[in-house]
Amino acid sequence: MEAMQTDTTVMSVKDWAITLFITSLPLIGLIMLFVWAFSSGNNINKTNFAKGALLLYLIFIGLAIVFFMIFGAMIAGLAGSM
């Protein structure tokens, strides 16, 4: 049984610039983060970056939901008292 090879080469500045450019594209960037995070054969640095970025997306979405729930309830309460 052959062990799976992990790409541990150092990513160049050009590689990082391309990676950041792709992730800045609205829908394509999110899709590519999932591809880089969960498919095999990618550079381990890019895989870890994608997993970290997805974790931050999840945290920010959770915070946004809490924010809108709190302030939505405040606005609804103020509108109801008028």
FENKAWO-V529459 format. One record per helix or strand of 3 or more residues. SS is the DSSP state (@ for helix, = for strand). FROM is the first residue (numbers start at 0). TO is the last residue. Records with the same first field share a line. If there is no record, write none. Layout:
SS->FROM-TO  FROM-TO
This chain:
@->12-23  25-37  43-79
